[in-house]
Each structure stands twice: as structure tokens, then as C-alpha cells.
């Protein structure tokens, strides 16, 4: 097989660089006995013995001297991708249908659990798994329990707050959800 010359161009206006890769059969992974058993010679022209050839071979049987950086990387990662996946092929529609988000149905009035991710003054930023987090006021009762990392219960009003501003034709999102804080489930201090 002939050696592949590949022209690689870079986008920054640089000149093309020519790189030499392995044989086509080595990239595909199939080699003939003729290629493996042929004798290689070093720079002086003396043929190498079979043990010297075997010492210079990599895992796939290709001589390490002739492999470029790309060839070595290709061989390394092709060994990783050859392992068959044990996961069955599941269609996206099936995954979406069985997701908790779709099973929620109409979100208005549903009670969900969320985690406080940020506390700014009296505002609690709570991630409940929706597109945006919601912002709720910190209650006066048990105020010290509402800290970052606490799990709270919420009643959803809207998943996304958006409104049309004066003269606009499209709604602009406020990147927040609207929810009411029902109570605390668990704090990091008490379990």
C-alpha cells in the first residue's frame, strides 16, 4: 500500500503543511501477512532481524518509527472506540417521553422540590430543574435554615417569565421562573 500524503491547511492564512501518515491498511486495522513478515532495513541498509522488528512494533503491528503523531493518537483512540457499547439504542422520542419533565404535564400549580443555589440579601435563587431558576423571598420564620444547599418545596406558577415591552413585537424573557416557596425539606446543617 502506498503512504498517504495529506494536505492540511490552517485557517489563519498559513501555508499548507504536508504530513505523512501510516498505510491505509494500518488505519483500517487489517494487515496482510506479507506486510508484517517483510524485512525492514535501518539507515545503513542492513536488514533488521525479526526480533528487532517485533520490538519496534506497536499494538496493531505497525512500526513505531514510521508512525507520526497523528498515527499514534489515531491508534490509541481507535482502541478505545472498538469496545462495543452495552447500552441499547433508544430513540430520542422515547427518552423524552419517559423524562420527568414530560411526566410533569402542565406545570402551573405543581409542587416540586428544588435546591437553593444562591442567596442575595432576602432573595433565594432556587434551581428546580426547569429552564430557568426561580427567585423567591426568604421567609421571616426559620430564616437561618434557608442557606445555600438547602432543599426546599415550591409551587410553580410559570416556567418562564416573559413580557412584551413598549413597542416590541416579540416577548422578551426575564430568565426567571415564577414560583411560591412552600417550605423547607432539608438543610445542610440538619439531616
Backbone as CSV, one residue per row, in Angstrom:
resi,resn,N_x,N_y,N_z,CA_x,CA_y,CA_z,C_x,C_y,C_z
1,UNK,0.838,-1.185,0.000,0.000,0.000,0.000,0.880,1.244,0.000
2,UNK,0.383,2.270,-0.577,1.161,3.499,-0.631,0.870,4.362,0.584
3,UNK,1.827,5.179,0.909,1.672,6.080,2.050,0.814,7.258,1.626
4,UNK,-0.062,7.659,2.515,-0.995,8.743,2.216,-0.323,10.069,2.519
5,UNK,-0.372,10.982,1.577,0.055,12.350,1.844,-1.202,13.176,1.993
6,UNK,-1.275,13.873,3.072,-2.488,14.639,3.338,-2.129,16.100,3.492
7,UNK,-2.864,16.923,2.836,-2.614,18.342,2.907,-3.531,18.932,3.965
8,UNK,-2.931,19.578,4.934,-3.699,20.198,5.999,-3.504,21.696,5.917
9,UNK,-4.579,22.432,5.837,-4.464,23.886,5.795,-5.027,24.460,7.073
10,UNK,-4.407,25.483,7.525,-4.879,26.170,8.722,-5.611,27.431,8.294
11,UNK,-6.559,27.855,9.075,-7.433,28.948,8.680,-6.808,30.321,8.863
12,UNK,-5.711,30.477,9.530,-5.154,31.798,9.810,-4.282,32.308,8.671
13,UNK,-4.461,31.810,7.466,-3.704,32.283,6.330,-2.318,31.676,6.229
14,UNK,-2.050,30.656,6.991,-0.744,29.999,6.929,-0.658,29.134,5.680
15,UNK,0.559,28.814,5.320,0.752,27.951,4.156,0.379,26.519,4.507
16,UNK,-0.007,25.718,3.522,-0.384,24.330,3.802,0.812,23.527,4.293
17,UNK,0.535,22.587,5.146,1.561,21.714,5.698,1.254,20.309,5.222
18,UNK,2.278,19.594,4.752,2.097,18.229,4.300,2.563,17.295,5.394
19,UNK,1.732,16.338,5.727,2.088,15.364,6.746,1.962,13.973,6.161
20,UNK,2.796,13.086,6.619,2.817,11.715,6.125,2.194,10.814,7.177
21,UNK,1.203,10.010,6.803,0.523,9.129,7.733,0.865,7.677,7.422
22,UNK,0.268,6.803,8.185,0.502,5.372,8.017,-0.138,4.852,6.739
23,UNK,0.084,3.579,6.499,-0.549,2.920,5.358,-2.054,2.884,5.547
24,UNK,-2.797,2.813,4.451,-4.258,2.750,4.519,-4.703,1.515,5.286
25,UNK,-4.051,0.398,5.040,-4.457,-0.837,5.710,-4.230,-0.751,7.213
26,UNK,-3.225,0.022,7.644,-2.980,0.173,9.076,-4.060,1.011,9.731
27,UNK,-4.551,2.031,9.022,-5.607,2.874,9.573,-6.887,2.072,9.722
28,UNK,-7.199,1.259,8.716,-8.403,0.441,8.772,-8.256,-0.660,9.802
29,UNK,-7.053,-1.123,10.027,-6.833,-2.141,11.036,-6.602,-3.521,10.473
30,UNK,-6.650,-3.693,9.158,-6.419,-5.011,8.580,-5.074,-5.000,7.879
31,UNK,-4.269,-5.991,8.175,-2.960,-6.092,7.546,-2.803,-7.488,6.967
32,UNK,-2.019,-7.555,5.926,-1.734,-8.859,5.353,-0.474,-9.413,5.989
33,UNK,-0.317,-10.728,5.930,0.877,-11.365,6.485,2.131,-10.893,5.762
34,UNK,1.987,-10.544,4.500,3.129,-10.096,3.713,3.709,-8.802,4.282
35,UNK,2.831,-7.898,4.719,3.304,-6.631,5.275,4.011,-6.851,6.604
36,UNK,3.491,-7.739,7.428,4.071,-7.960,8.748,5.397,-8.697,8.645
37,UNK,5.502,-9.666,7.712,6.689,-10.508,7.647,7.820,-9.917,6.819
38,UNK,7.590,-8.832,6.092,8.671,-8.287,5.271,9.772,-7.724,6.161
39,UNK,10.974,-7.753,5.676,12.097,-7.295,6.498,12.294,-5.804,6.299
40,UNK,12.590,-5.116,7.379,12.832,-3.683,7.348,14.334,-3.452,7.435
41,UNK,14.806,-2.399,6.850,16.223,-2.078,6.960,16.373,-0.730,7.634
42,UNK,17.465,-0.553,8.372,17.705,0.718,9.037,18.401,1.667,8.071
43,UNK,18.917,2.771,8.567,19.520,3.800,7.729,20.738,3.265,6.978
44,UNK,21.504,2.369,7.589,22.719,1.856,6.951,22.419,0.858,5.839
45,UNK,21.193,0.427,5.712,20.831,-0.509,4.669,20.901,-1.953,5.109
46,UNK,21.314,-2.212,6.331,21.388,-3.571,6.850,19.989,-4.039,7.235
47,UNK,19.571,-5.209,6.808,18.241,-5.691,7.202,18.203,-6.006,8.687
48,UNK,17.061,-5.739,9.301,16.876,-5.999,10.730,16.425,-7.431,10.931
49,UNK,16.753,-7.954,12.089,16.279,-9.296,12.418,14.815,-9.228,12.832
50,UNK,14.143,-10.379,12.880,12.720,-10.427,13.233,12.481,-9.934,14.654
51,UNK,13.403,-10.209,15.592,13.215,-9.749,16.974,13.315,-8.235,17.069
52,UNK,14.217,-7.608,16.276,14.310,-6.150,16.272,13.045,-5.528,15.704
53,UNK,12.494,-6.167,14.683,11.260,-5.656,14.091,10.124,-5.747,15.098
54,UNK,10.006,-6.876,15.799,8.934,-7.059,16.771,9.053,-6.087,17.932
55,UNK,10.274,-5.713,18.321,10.454,-4.757,19.416,9.995,-3.360,19.027
56,UNK,10.073,-3.021,17.749,9.670,-1.697,17.291,8.197,-1.628,16.926
57,UNK,7.486,-2.727,17.016,6.073,-2.751,16.639,5.215,-2.222,17.775
58,UNK,4.113,-1.602,17.413,3.139,-1.164,18.407,2.071,-2.240,18.539
59,UNK,0.978,-1.905,19.193,-0.084,-2.870,19.460,-0.692,-3.410,18.176
60,UNK,-0.881,-2.561,17.173,-1.536,-3.008,15.944,-0.570,-3.620,14.952
61,UNK,0.715,-3.710,15.271,1.670,-4.335,14.383,2.361,-3.361,13.452
62,UNK,2.190,-2.071,13.633,2.803,-1.064,12.786,4.099,-0.618,13.437
63,UNK,5.103,-0.351,12.629,6.388,0.062,13.164,6.264,1.460,13.768
64,UNK,6.746,1.644,15.004,6.621,2.919,15.701,7.379,4.041,15.014
65,UNK,8.510,3.732,14.337,9.295,4.769,13.686,8.507,5.440,12.570
66,UNK,7.696,4.683,11.850,7.001,5.233,10.696,5.720,5.961,11.071
67,UNK,5.268,5.837,12.301,4.016,6.494,12.680,4.285,7.924,13.124
68,UNK,3.490,8.836,12.606,3.589,10.226,13.022,2.779,10.424,14.293
69,UNK,2.740,11.638,14.792,1.966,11.931,15.999,0.496,11.632,15.807
70,UNK,-0.020,11.953,14.613,-1.422,11.665,14.331,-1.667,10.167,14.323
71,UNK,-0.745,9.418,13.735,-0.902,7.967,13.661,-0.947,7.331,15.032
72,UNK,-0.077,7.785,15.926,-0.063,7.243,17.285,-1.357,7.582,18.016
73,UNK,-1.816,8.831,17.854,-3.066,9.235,18.505,-4.248,8.476,17.924
74,UNK,-4.260,8.292,16.604,-5.353,7.563,15.961,-5.416,6.136,16.471
75,UNK,-4.252,5.490,16.588,-4.209,4.114,17.074,-4.697,4.034,18.519
76,UNK,-4.261,4.993,19.330,-4.649,4.987,20.744,-6.162,5.107,20.899
77,UNK,-6.764,6.042,20.180,-8.190,6.267,20.347,-9.041,5.276,19.568
78,UNK,-8.490,4.632,18.549,-9.268,3.602,17.864,-9.408,2.367,18.741
79,UNK,-8.416,2.116,19.600,-8.541,1.006,20.547,-9.640,1.283,21.562
80,UNK,-9.804,2.560,21.930,-10.848,2.908,22.890,-12.237,2.779,22.287
81,UNK,-12.370,3.112,21.013,-13.695,3.094,20.392,-14.083,1.729,19.855
82,UNK,-13.178,0.776,19.863,-13.511,-0.558,19.362,-14.382,-1.343,20.321
83,UNK,-14.425,-0.945,21.590,-15.226,-1.676,22.570,-16.707,-1.464,22.266
84,UNK,-17.479,-2.529,22.170,-18.906,-2.355,21.890,-19.622,-1.778,23.116
85,UNK,-20.579,-0.923,22.859,-21.364,-0.338,23.938,-22.449,-1.314,24.365
86,UNK,-22.640,-1.428,25.672,-23.662,-2.318,26.201,-25.036,-1.659,26.233
87,UNK,-25.091,-0.359,25.952,-26.357,0.358,26.008,-27.187,0.048,24.762
88,UNK,-28.466,-0.218,24.935,-29.315,-0.437,23.758,-29.600,0.893,23.066
89,UNK,-29.912,0.830,21.786,-30.250,2.034,21.041,-31.665,2.459,21.409
90,UNK,-31.775,3.605,22.076,-33.072,4.144,22.473,-33.288,5.425,21.686
91,UNK,-34.443,5.563,21.093,-34.740,6.742,20.299,-34.958,7.949,21.202
92,UNK,-34.702,9.130,20.638,-34.850,10.369,21.391,-36.290,10.568,21.853
93,UNK,-37.245,10.229,21.012,-38.656,10.397,21.370,-39.013,9.568,22.602
94,UNK,-38.448,8.374,22.715,-38.702,7.523,23.882,-38.083,8.125,25.133
95,UNK,-36.849,8.617,25.009,-36.197,9.254,26.157,-36.972,10.479,26.622
96,UNK,-37.448,11.275,25.666,-38.199,12.478,26.012,-39.528,12.123,26.670
97,UNK,-40.201,11.101,26.151,-41.496,10.696,26.701,-41.367,10.205,28.139
98,UNK,-40.253,9.523,28.461,-40.060,8.982,29.804,-39.346,9.939,30.755
99,UNK,-39.020,11.144,30.298,-38.329,12.094,31.171,-39.296,12.659,32.213
100,UNK,-38.751,13.051,33.350,-39.575,13.603,34.429,-40.213,14.918,34.017
101,UNK,-39.544,15.664,33.145,-40.086,16.941,32.696,-41.386,16.747,31.924
102,UNK,-41.447,15.744,31.046,-42.665,15.490,30.286,-43.756,14.877,31.157
103,UNK,-43.368,14.089,32.139,-44.353,13.474,33.018,-44.974,14.489,33.967
104,UNK,-44.345,15.652,34.080,-44.870,16.710,34.944,-46.190,17.258,34.406
105,UNK,-46.332,17.292,33.091,-47.557,17.816,32.489,-47.593,19.330,32.567
106,UNK,-48.792,19.887,32.815,-48.944,21.330,32.953,-48.291,21.764,34.262
107,UNK,-47.294,22.628,34.221,-46.547,22.951,35.438,-47.284,23.860,36.413
108,UNK,-48.304,24.548,35.958,-48.957,25.512,36.838,-49.635,24.809,38.014
109,UNK,-49.229,25.197,39.220,-49.802,24.651,40.440,-49.135,23.388,40.950
110,UNK,-48.168,22.847,40.231,-47.477,21.630,40.677,-46.489,21.967,41.784
111,UNK,-46.355,21.039,42.734,-45.393,21.196,43.829,-44.151,20.388,43.477
112,UNK,-43.003,21.072,43.454,-41.729,20.435,43.113,-40.705,20.747,44.202
113,UNK,-39.610,20.001,44.153,-38.525,20.218,45.108,-37.356,20.855,44.373
114,UNK,-36.707,21.823,45.018,-35.565,22.500,44.413,-34.451,22.697,45.414
115,UNK,-33.334,23.199,44.918,-32.155,23.416,45.750,-31.769,24.889,45.675
116,UNK,-31.490,25.494,46.822,-31.064,26.890,46.858,-29.625,26.951,46.346
117,UNK,-29.424,27.699,45.262,-28.080,27.782,44.685,-27.393,29.105,45.010
118,UNK,-28.165,30.136,45.400,-27.579,31.431,45.705,-28.509,32.193,46.637
119,UNK,-27.921,32.914,47.584,-28.695,33.770,48.481,-28.135,35.177,48.352
120,UNK,-28.980,36.134,47.938,-28.575,37.532,47.805,-29.558,38.366,48.610
121,UNK,-29.109,38.854,49.761,-29.988,39.621,50.640,-31.136,38.748,51.113
122,UNK,-32.366,39.145,50.787,-33.552,38.362,51.138,-34.054,37.510,49.969
123,UNK,-33.323,37.489,48.867,-33.732,36.718,47.690,-33.042,35.361,47.674
124,UNK,-33.828,34.328,47.384,-33.313,32.965,47.248,-33.408,32.566,45.778
125,UNK,-32.290,32.185,45.188,-32.275,31.675,43.819,-32.323,30.157,43.912
126,UNK,-33.391,29.565,43.376,-33.662,28.138,43.568,-33.695,27.433,42.219
127,UNK,-32.911,26.359,42.108,-32.888,25.527,40.905,-33.804,24.333,41.142
128,UNK,-34.849,24.222,40.328,-35.797,23.112,40.475,-35.771,22.181,39.270
129,UNK,-34.852,22.404,38.331,-34.723,21.541,37.164,-35.400,22.071,35.925
130,UNK,-35.928,23.274,35.968,-36.553,23.871,34.795,-35.530,24.596,33.943
131,UNK,-36.016,25.330,32.962,-35.128,26.063,32.065,-34.394,27.167,32.815
132,UNK,-35.098,27.852,33.695,-34.506,28.921,34.495,-34.758,28.641,35.966
133,UNK,-33.941,29.241,36.826,-34.212,29.116,38.258,-35.252,30.161,38.658
134,UNK,-35.842,29.962,39.823,-36.835,30.917,40.299,-36.230,31.738,41.438
135,UNK,-36.797,32.909,41.656,-36.351,33.798,42.721,-37.515,33.964,43.684
136,UNK,-37.278,33.610,44.950,-38.307,33.720,45.982,-37.762,34.542,47.143
137,UNK,-38.674,35.142,47.889,-38.287,35.893,49.086,-38.000,34.935,50.227
138,UNK,-36.985,35.254,51.023,-36.655,34.445,52.194,-37.721,34.705,53.262
139,UNK,-38.343,33.661,53.815,-39.377,33.875,54.837,-38.757,34.340,56.158
140,UNK,-39.553,35.031,56.953,-39.057,35.521,58.239,-38.930,34.395,59.257
141,UNK,-39.816,33.404,59.164,-39.772,32.275,60.082,-38.658,31.312,59.662
142,UNK,-37.827,30.889,60.589,-36.688,29.989,60.336,-35.782,30.530,59.228
143,UNK,-35.481,31.787,59.302,-34.684,32.452,58.272,-33.285,31.847,58.141
144,UNK,-32.729,31.383,59.240,-31.354,30.853,59.213,-31.269,29.477,58.541
145,UNK,-32.392,28.795,58.339,-32.386,27.490,57.669,-32.280,27.610,56.148
146,UNK,-32.619,28.762,55.609,-32.618,28.959,54.161,-31.245,29.459,53.713
147,UNK,-30.318,28.511,53.563,-28.950,28.817,53.147,-28.652,28.059,51.855
148,UNK,-27.520,28.369,51.271,-27.104,27.703,50.033,-26.956,26.200,50.269
149,UNK,-27.571,25.400,49.386,-27.520,23.949,49.509,-28.755,23.348,50.152
150,UNK,-29.635,24.166,50.712,-30.862,23.654,51.331,-31.837,23.190,50.253
151,UNK,-32.605,22.152,50.564,-33.647,21.659,49.670,-34.973,22.250,50.127
152,UNK,-35.728,22.822,49.184,-36.999,23.474,49.514,-38.100,22.954,48.599
153,UNK,-39.331,23.171,49.015,-40.507,22.781,48.243,-41.109,24.047,47.641
154,UNK,-41.472,23.966,46.349,-42.007,25.113,45.611,-43.328,24.763,44.952
155,UNK,-44.186,25.764,44.778,-45.399,25.620,43.965,-45.190,26.475,42.717
156,UNK,-45.118,25.808,41.557,-44.821,26.502,40.303,-46.012,27.316,39.820
157,UNK,-45.729,28.508,39.332,-46.738,29.350,38.696,-46.512,29.381,37.178
158,UNK,-45.291,29.769,36.768,-44.917,29.800,35.349,-43.464,29.355,35.221
159,UNK,-43.163,28.580,34.172,-41.789,28.118,33.970,-40.872,29.206,33.431
160,UNK,-41.438,30.201,32.746,-40.617,31.267,32.182,-41.396,32.573,32.221
161,UNK,-40.810,33.571,32.864,-41.424,34.889,32.883,-40.971,35.649,31.646
162,UNK,-41.923,36.085,30.843,-41.596,36.877,29.662,-42.688,37.918,29.485
163,UNK,-42.322,39.009,28.863,-43.279,40.088,28.678,-42.924,40.877,27.428
164,UNK,-43.917,41.578,26.890,-43.683,42.478,25.764,-43.459,43.874,26.327
165,UNK,-42.359,44.465,25.928,-42.090,45.832,26.346,-42.729,46.798,25.358
166,UNK,-42.809,48.046,25.719,-43.489,49.067,24.934,-42.910,49.136,23.520
167,UNK,-43.734,48.909,22.522,-43.323,48.986,21.127,-42.698,47.718,20.581
168,UNK,-42.525,46.695,21.384,-41.891,45.457,20.915,-42.938,44.526,20.317
169,UNK,-42.533,43.757,19.327,-43.439,42.785,18.728,-43.237,41.395,19.318
170,UNK,-42.069,41.144,19.882,-41.769,39.845,20.481,-41.692,39.974,21.993
171,UNK,-41.976,38.857,22.653,-41.803,38.822,24.100,-40.334,38.639,24.427
172,UNK,-39.903,39.281,25.490,-38.524,39.155,25.954,-38.555,38.445,27.295
173,UNK,-37.692,37.452,27.438,-37.671,36.667,28.664,-36.919,37.405,29.764
174,UNK,-37.350,37.194,30.976,-36.660,37.751,32.138,-35.683,36.747,32.730
175,UNK,-35.589,35.581,32.102,-34.682,34.498,32.515,-34.934,34.068,33.961
176,UNK,-36.195,33.994,34.319,-36.613,33.536,35.644,-37.885,32.723,35.504
177,UNK,-38.125,31.891,36.491,-39.399,31.193,36.608,-40.151,31.825,37.773
178,UNK,-41.449,31.641,37.796,-42.273,32.190,38.871,-42.763,31.040,39.738
179,UNK,-42.457,31.094,41.028,-42.863,30.035,41.958,-43.046,30.625,43.347
180,UNK,-43.853,29.933,44.156,-44.053,30.315,45.556,-43.325,29.324,46.443
181,UNK,-42.650,29.831,47.453,-41.929,28.982,48.389,-42.923,28.379,49.370
182,UNK,-43.023,27.047,49.401,-43.959,26.355,50.286,-43.312,26.080,51.637
183,UNK,-42.095,25.562,51.615,-41.419,25.257,52.872,-40.081,24.600,52.634
184,UNK,-39.430,24.277,53.741,-38.100,23.680,53.662,-38.205,22.165,53.796
185,UNK,-37.397,21.448,53.052,-37.359,19.993,53.115,-36.172,19.548,53.953
186,UNK,-34.997,20.099,53.634,-33.775,19.671,54.320,-32.734,20.780,54.208
187,UNK,-31.966,20.977,55.268,-30.857,21.923,55.242,-29.549,21.158,55.349
188,UNK,-28.430,21.768,54.953,-27.155,21.069,55.085,-26.740,20.873,56.544
189,UNK,-27.271,21.686,57.455,-26.877,21.606,58.859,-27.555,20.458,59.582
190,UNK,-28.809,20.219,59.277,-29.530,19.101,59.898,-29.983,18.147,58.802
191,UNK,-29.818,16.871,59.045,-30.179,15.889,58.018,-31.340,15.033,58.444
